[in-house]
Amino acid sequence: MKKSNSHFSDLMITKDTSGNADFIFGVDMDRMMIDNSAYSALIENMTDTAKRQIALNSEILSFNINRRQVKKEKSLNSLGSPQNPEVFSDETISHPVLTSINDMNEVPIRVSGQSSGIRYLTASDTGLSKQTAGTYQYELSISTIDGFVPTIKKLLNRLYRTNNDVSTYLALLVAPENYDSNRRKSKISIKKSKTDEMSKTYVDAVSYFKNMDNISSEYKRASSLIASRGATKESIGEFQKRLNSVISKAEALISKTGTGATPDGVANQPSNSSLPNSPIVEIKQSFNNTVSVECKDGKYVDYFQGKGKIGGGLNIFTSTEVKNKKPKTIYLDSSLTSLEMLESRGVTFNVYRSLDLASLKRSPIEDKTSSEKFIGLSAANVGGLLKDDLSTKDLSDASVADLVSINNINMAVSSITPKLSSVNSFQAPNDNISKVTPRVTTPSIVTTPQTLVLVASKNSATKSSESMLMSPEWKPIEEIVDTKGATVLCKQDDGSAEVANGYFLMEMK
């Protein structure tokens, strides 16, 4: 069984102008279902037709994407020395972002030369804009029914019913009034729709084990054996012989599952109740790419002047809009004092103007109020800040006694100021969480990044979908010649500042 991550591309992630995370990833869904099947070794010997059907019958039971906050740490080599790349370690519990595959939008992205089995799914994390700080990763978990057993079960049920119908057909021809032995011709007529159904069941089953160049011709050849006008006892018997042969192949697959379950009989067991139950397949994928709430260098570039939707996945712009885009640089104005930063997070200090601190009496309510209310895991109103980033110990450094004795209250909390300076870079104040309001200006010098389009590799004809997922290639938009109406995946980065809608979809006009 192959690792699930070989079936996924990297998570391509960006932020919109409201601070939400928009992301997209490619997945070879069919290969993922097959390679993670308990019967993948058996499936490998079947045709592409069978593999597609098995993938279709791999019903998704659950589909979840979670966000978790992480902390960058240098990894160590074998000598114990720090090295790149950086690794990420868990710091917080996961928070649900999507709970159904229906929450994602499939995008019919055109990638010249790329495998048609790759699907691109996009969605948004609108909860990221409500976080005040931190770096985040995303995790995907999928639970599916193993599609192998349901596929073979459905196939055998169809074959058993058809075999019963053929046996009934032959039994009728035993009677002299129904069959002319001299002319070797049936005196009774069976509806063409019925014989077509019987022949289709047989040919469809054969296509699971043998590749067919022209399946329509195979339907006609099989039907000619049992069609009322030309059918004989011998031709019908030959059809049943072939039918039993493919039934044996399907039953042999079940016997190789290792469950000890084998369908009893052939013609008389349409229910095949002895078939094994379908296993449940659990697939997990942790994407390495991260997104930070903070904005690089306190600014970001908006090339589409605030256009685009909020939520629902990557934004879509026309090729005309992309051609005429003009950048604006958004500078973040951080003017909050230390005390204001504390207050924005719901933390306040009661300062008592009394020289006799020993005689200072606190109310029972004050004694029961803990900073855990504001910074613990249950502090949902501030996004559940990490306890290590703003802890009870940190707050205790700025005690009531210190506040009384120091005239400048900002000096009293200066030790934790760096931990309070992180703000959402993209969004104006929201709810009860104070965030810095962007100041929009146009820089004197603007560097225009190169817009790139996702393409398949030059030798894509010899590459698998796995290699294309793991090693995507990009070309400058000027080199792309595509048909009108096609949708392509683009990215842009000026190399100096964060870019809003750094990944986007473009419709060719």
C-alpha positions in Angstrom: 0.0 0.0 0.0 1.5 3.3 -1.0 1.7 6.4 1.2 -1.3 8.6 0.8 0.8 11.8 0.4 2.0 10.6 -3.0 -1.5 11.3 -4.3 -1.6 14.9 -3.3 0.1 18.1 -4.5 1.4 20.7 -2.1 -1.2 22.9 -0.5 -1.1 26.1 -2.5 -2.2 28.7 0.0 -2.6 32.5 0.0 -4.6 35.1 1.8 -7.3 37.4 0.4 -7.6 41.0 1.3 -9.7 40.2 4.4 -7.1 37.9 5.9 -8.8 34.6 5.1 -6.8 31.7 3.8 -7.6 30.6 0.3 -6.1 27.3 -0.7 -6.1 24.7 -3.5 -4.6 21.3 -3.9 -4.5 18.6 -6.6 -5.4 15.0 -5.8 -5.4 11.8 -7.9 -8.6 10.6 -6.3 -8.8 7.3 -8.2 -5.3 6.2 -7.5 -5.6 7.3 -3.9 -8.7 5.0 -3.5 -7.1 2.1 -5.2 -3.6 2.3 -3.7 -5.1 2.5 -0.2 -7.5 -0.4 -0.7 -6.9 -3.6 1.3 -7.0 -5.4 -2.1 -4.8 -3.1 -4.1 -2.6 -6.1 -5.2 -5.7 -7.7 -6.8 -6.9 -4.5 -8.4 -3.5 -3.9 -10.1 -4.2 -6.8 -12.4 -7.6 -5.4 -13.5 -8.3 -3.0 -16.3 -8.6 0.7 -16.1 -12.3 0.3 -16.6 -12.5 -1.8 -13.4 -10.2 0.6 -11.5 -12.4 3.6 -12.3 -15.5 1.7 -11.1 -13.8 0.6 -7.9 -12.9 4.2 -7.3 -16.5 5.3 -7.9 -17.7 2.8 -5.4 -15.3 4.0 -2.7 -17.9 6.0 -1.0 -16.5 8.9 1.1 -17.9 8.6 4.7 -16.1 11.6 6.2 -13.9 14.4 4.9 -12.3 16.9 7.3 -9.7 19.6 7.0 -8.3 21.0 10.3 -6.1 23.9 11.1 -3.4 23.7 13.8 -1.0 26.3 15.1 2.6 25.4 14.8 6.0 26.7 15.9 9.1 26.8 13.8 12.1 24.9 15.1 15.4 24.2 13.6 15.9 20.5 12.8 19.1 18.7 13.9 21.4 16.6 11.7 23.1 13.4 12.8 25.8 15.4 14.5 23.3 17.4 16.5 23.8 20.7 14.7 20.9 22.9 13.5 20.1 22.6 9.8 17.5 23.6 7.3 14.8 23.0 6.4 12.8 24.0 9.4 10.5 21.5 10.9 7.2 22.2 12.6 6.0 20.8 15.9 2.5 20.7 17.3 1.6 23.5 19.8 -2.2 23.5 19.9 -5.2 21.3 19.3 -6.6 21.2 15.8 -9.6 23.3 14.9 -12.1 22.2 12.2 -12.2 24.2 9.0 -14.2 22.0 6.7 -16.3 19.0 7.6 -17.5 17.7 4.2 -16.1 17.4 0.7 -19.2 19.4 -0.3 -17.6 22.4 1.4 -14.9 22.3 -1.3 -15.2 23.4 -4.9 -13.8 21.3 -7.7 -12.2 23.5 -10.3 -11.9 22.2 -13.9 -8.3 23.4 -14.3 -6.7 22.9 -17.6 -3.1 21.7 -17.4 -1.8 20.9 -20.8 -0.5 17.3 -21.0 -1.4 16.5 -17.4 -3.2 13.3 -16.4 -7.0 13.6 -16.5 -7.2 11.7 -13.2 -6.0 14.7 -11.2 -8.8 16.7 -9.5 -8.2 20.2 -8.1 -10.2 21.2 -5.0 -10.3 24.7 -3.5 -11.8 26.2 -0.4 -11.3 29.0 2.2 -10.5 29.2 5.9 -12.6 32.2 6.9 -11.6 31.5 10.6 -8.0 32.5 10.0 -8.9 36.2 9.8 -10.2 35.9 13.4 -6.8 34.8 14.8 -4.6 37.4 16.3 -1.2 35.8 15.7 0.6 32.6 14.8 1.6 30.3 12.0 -0.7 27.5 10.9 -0.7 24.2 9.0 -3.6 22.2 7.6 -4.4 18.5 7.9 -6.8 16.4 5.8 -8.4 13.2 7.0 -10.7 11.1 4.8 -12.6 8.0 5.7 -14.0 5.8 2.8 -15.5 2.5 2.1 -13.1 0.2 0.3 -14.7 0.1 -3.2 -13.3 -3.3 -4.2 -15.9 -5.6 -2.5 -18.9 -3.4 -3.4 -17.7 -3.4 -7.1 -17.3 -7.1 -7.3 -20.5 -7.7 -5.4 -22.5 -5.5 -7.8 -20.8 -7.2 -10.8 -21.6 -10.7 -9.5 -25.2 -9.8 -8.7 -25.7 -8.7 -12.3 -24.0 -11.8 -13.7 -26.0 -14.1 -11.5 -29.3 -12.5 -12.6 -28.2 -12.7 -16.3 -27.2 -16.4 -15.9 -30.6 -17.2 -14.4 -32.3 -15.5 -17.3 -30.2 -17.4 -19.8 -31.0 -20.7 -18.0 -34.7 -19.8 -18.1 -34.4 -19.1 -21.8 -32.8 -22.4 -22.6 -35.4 -24.3 -20.5 -38.2 -22.8 -22.6 -36.6 -24.0 -25.8 -36.7 -27.7 -24.5 -40.4 -27.7 -25.3 -41.2 -28.7 -28.9 -43.8 -26.0 -29.3 -41.0 -23.4 -28.5 -38.2 -24.6 -30.7 -38.0 -26.0 -34.3 -35.3 -28.6 -34.1 -35.2 -29.2 -37.9 -34.6 -25.5 -38.7 -32.7 -25.0 -35.4 -34.7 -21.9 -34.8 -36.7 -20.5 -31.8 -40.4 -20.2 -32.1 -40.6 -17.8 -29.3 -39.4 -14.2 -29.2 -37.6 -12.4 -26.4 -37.6 -8.6 -26.4 -34.5 -7.1 -27.9 -34.1 -4.8 -24.9 -33.8 -7.9 -22.7 -31.1 -9.6 -24.9 -29.2 -6.3 -25.2 -29.2 -6.0 -21.4 -27.9 -9.6 -21.1 -25.1 -9.0 -23.6 -24.2 -5.7 -22.0 -23.9 -7.3 -18.6 -21.5 -9.9 -20.0 -19.3 -7.5 -22.0 -19.1 -5.0 -19.1 -17.9 -7.8 -16.9 -15.3 -8.9 -19.4 -14.1 -5.3 -19.7 -12.9 -5.6 -16.0 -10.4 -8.3 -17.0 -9.6 -7.5 -20.6 -9.0 -4.2 -22.4 -11.4 -3.7 -25.4 -10.7 -1.4 -28.3 -14.3 -1.1 -29.4 -16.8 -2.1 -26.7 -19.8 -1.3 -29.0 -18.7 -4.0 -31.4 -18.3 -6.4 -28.5 -21.9 -5.7 -27.5 -23.1 -6.6 -31.0 -21.1 -9.8 -31.2 -22.4 -11.0 -27.8 -26.0 -10.0 -28.6 -25.9 -12.0 -31.9 -25.5 -15.2 -29.9 -28.8 -14.8 -28.0 -30.9 -12.5 -30.2 -34.3 -14.1 -31.0 -34.0 -14.2 -34.8 -30.7 -15.9 -35.1 -30.3 -17.6 -31.8 -30.0 -21.4 -31.5 -29.7 -23.7 -28.5 -26.0 -24.0 -29.3 -25.3 -20.3 -29.6 -27.3 -19.6 -26.4 -25.3 -22.3 -24.7 -22.1 -20.8 -25.9 -23.1 -17.5 -24.5 -23.8 -19.1 -21.1 -20.4 -20.9 -21.2 -18.7 -17.5 -21.7 -20.8 -16.0 -19.0 -19.9 -18.7 -16.5 -16.2 -18.1 -17.4 -16.3 -14.5 -16.3 -18.3 -15.3 -13.2 -15.6 -17.7 -12.2 -13.0 -14.9 -12.6 -15.0 -12.6 -10.4 -15.6 -15.3 -7.8 -11.8 -16.1 -7.8 -11.1 -12.5 -6.8 -13.4 -12.8 -3.8 -11.7 -16.1 -2.8 -8.3 -14.3 -2.8 -9.4 -11.7 -0.3 -8.3 -13.9 2.5 -11.7 -13.7 4.2 -12.6 -17.3 3.5 -15.8 -16.0 1.9 -16.8 -17.6 -1.4 -20.2 -17.1 -3.1 -22.2 -20.4 -3.0 -23.2 -21.5 -6.4 -23.6 -19.6 -9.6 -27.0 -19.5 -11.2 -29.0 -19.8 -8.0 -27.3 -17.4 -5.7 -28.1 -13.8 -6.8 -28.1 -12.5 -3.3 -24.4 -13.6 -2.7 -24.9 -13.1 1.0 -21.6 -14.7 1.8 -19.5 -11.9 0.3 -17.2 -10.2 2.9 -18.0 -6.8 4.3 -16.2 -3.8 2.9 -13.3 -2.5 5.0 -13.0 1.1 6.0 -10.0 3.0 4.6 -8.5 5.9 6.7 -6.4 8.4 4.8 -4.5 11.3 6.5 -2.5 14.0 4.8 -0.6 16.8 6.6 0.4 19.6 4.3 3.8 21.1 4.9 2.9 24.5 3.6 2.0 27.1 6.3 0.3 30.4 6.5 1.0 33.2 9.0 -1.5 35.6 10.4 1.3 38.2 10.6 2.2 40.2 7.4 5.8 40.1 6.1 7.5 43.5 6.8 4.2 45.0 7.8 2.9 45.3 4.2 1.3 43.4 1.4 0.6 44.0 -2.3 -2.8 43.9 -3.8 -2.7 43.6 -7.6 -6.5 43.4 -8.1 -7.5 46.6 -6.2 -9.7 44.8 -3.7 -11.6 42.8 -6.4 -12.7 39.3 -5.8 -15.0 37.4 -3.5 -14.5 36.6 0.1 -14.6 32.9 0.9 -15.4 29.9 -1.4 -11.8 29.2 -2.4 -9.3 30.9 -4.8 -10.5 34.0 -6.5 -11.2 33.8 -10.3 -10.1 36.7 -12.6 -10.4 37.0 -16.3 -7.3 37.1 -18.5 -8.2 40.7 -19.3 -8.2 41.6 -15.5 -4.9 39.9 -15.1 -3.4 41.7 -18.0 -4.6 45.1 -16.7 -3.8 44.5 -13.0 -2.0 47.4 -11.2 -0.4 46.8 -7.8 -1.1 48.7 -4.6 1.0 48.3 -1.5 -0.9 48.2 1.8 1.2 49.4 4.7 0.2 48.4 8.2 0.1 51.1 10.8 0.9 49.7 14.2 0.2 52.4 16.7 -1.2 50.6 19.7 0.5 50.9 23.1 1.3 47.9 25.2 -1.7 48.6 27.4 -4.0 49.0 24.4 -2.7 45.7 23.1 -3.6 44.0 26.5 -7.0 45.6 26.5 -7.7 44.5 22.9 -7.3 41.0 24.2 -9.7 41.5 27.1 -6.9 41.8 29.8 -7.3 44.8 32.2 -5.6 45.8 35.4 -7.2 47.4 38.5 -4.7 49.8 40.0 -5.4 50.8 43.6 -3.9 54.2 44.6 -3.0 53.2 48.2 0.4 53.4 49.8 -0.4 50.6 52.2 -0.4 47.6 49.8 -0.5 45.2 52.8 -3.9 46.5 53.8 -5.2 46.3 50.2 -8.2 44.0 50.2 -9.4 42.4 47.1 -12.9 41.3 46.4 -13.8 37.6 46.1 -14.7 38.3 42.5 -11.2 39.6 41.8 -9.6 36.6 43.5 -11.5 34.2 41.2 -10.6 36.1 38.0 -7.6 34.4 36.3 -5.7 35.2 33.2 -6.5 31.7 32.0 -9.9 33.2 31.1 -8.2 35.2 28.5 -5.2 33.1 27.3 -6.1 29.5 28.0 -7.3 26.9 25.6 -10.9 27.9 26.3 -10.3 31.5 25.5 -12.3 31.4 22.3 -12.9 35.1 22.2 -9.3 35.8 21.5 -8.6 32.8 19.2 -7.2 30.5 21.9 -3.7 32.0 22.1 -0.9 29.6 22.9 -0.2 29.4 26.6 3.5 29.7 25.8 3.0 32.9 23.9 1.0 34.7 26.5 1.0 32.8 29.8 -0.1 33.4 33.3 3.6 33.7 34.2 4.0 36.5 31.7 1.1 38.5 33.1 2.4 38.0 36.6 5.5 39.9 35.6 3.4 43.0 35.5 1.9 42.8 39.0 -0.4 45.2 40.7 2.4 46.3 42.9 4.6 47.1 39.9 1.8 49.1 38.3 1.3 51.2 41.5 5.0 51.9 41.8 5.7 52.8 38.2 4.3 56.0 36.7 4.5 54.8 33.1 2.2 51.9 32.8 3.6 50.9 29.4 7.0 50.3 31.0 5.3 47.9 33.4 4.2 45.6 30.6 7.2 46.2 28.3 8.5 42.6 28.9 5.6 41.1 27.1 5.2 43.8 24.4 6.8 41.6 21.7 4.2 38.9 22.3 1.4 41.4 21.9 2.6 43.1 18.8 1.2 40.4 16.4 -1.9 41.5 14.6 -3.9 40.4 11.6 -2.2 42.1 8.7 -5.1 42.1 6.2 -8.3 43.0 8.1 -9.7 45.9 9.9 -11.1 45.5 13.4 -13.5 42.6 13.7 -15.9 41.7 16.5 -14.3 42.4 19.9 -10.8 41.7 18.8 -8.9 44.9 18.0 -6.8 44.7 14.9 -4.7 47.2 13.1 -6.5 49.1 10.4 -4.5 49.1 7.1 -3.2 52.4 5.7 -3.4 52.3 1.9 -0.6 54.1 0.0 1.0 53.7 -3.3 4.7 53.2 -3.2 7.1 55.3 -5.2 8.7 52.3 -6.8 6.7 49.2 -7.7 8.2 45.9 -8.9 5.8 43.9 -11.1 6.2 40.2 -10.4 6.1 37.7 -13.2 2.7 35.9 -13.3 3.2 32.2 -13.7 0.8 29.5 -15.0 0.8 25.8 -13.9 1.7 23.5 -16.7 2.7 19.8 -17.1 6.3 18.9 -17.4 7.9 18.7 -20.9 8.1 15.0 -20.7 4.6 14.6 -19.2 3.7 11.8 -21.6 6.1 9.5 -19.8 5.4 10.8 -16.3 2.8 9.5 -13.9 0.2 11.6 -12.1 2.2 11.1 -9.0 5.3 12.8 -10.4 3.2 15.7 -11.8 1.6 16.2 -8.4 4.8 16.3 -6.6 6.9 18.2 -9.2 4.6 20.9 -10.7 6.1 23.2 -13.3 5.2 26.8 -14.0 5.6 29.0 -17.1 5.4 32.7 -17.6 1.9 33.8 -18.6 3.3 35.3 -21.9 4.2 31.8 -23.1 0.8 30.3 -22.5 -1.5 29.9 -25.5 -4.7 28.3 -24.5 -8.2 28.0 -25.8 -10.9 30.5 -25.0 -12.9 29.6 -21.9 -10.2 27.5 -20.3 -9.4 27.9 -16.6 -5.8 27.9 -15.5 -4.0 28.1 -12.1 -1.7 31.1 -11.7 0.6 32.4 -9.0 2.6 35.7 -8.5 5.2 36.9 -6.0 7.2 40.1 -6.1 9.8 38.6 -3.8 9.7 41.4 -1.3 6.3 41.6 0.2 3.4 39.3 0.8 0.9 39.2 -2.0 -2.9 39.1 -1.5 -4.4 36.5 -3.9 -0.9 35.2 -4.5 -2.6 32.1 -6.1 -5.6 32.7 -8.3 -7.6 31.2 -11.1 -7.7 32.8 -14.5 -10.4 32.4 -17.2 -9.1 32.7 -20.7 -11.0 35.3 -22.6 
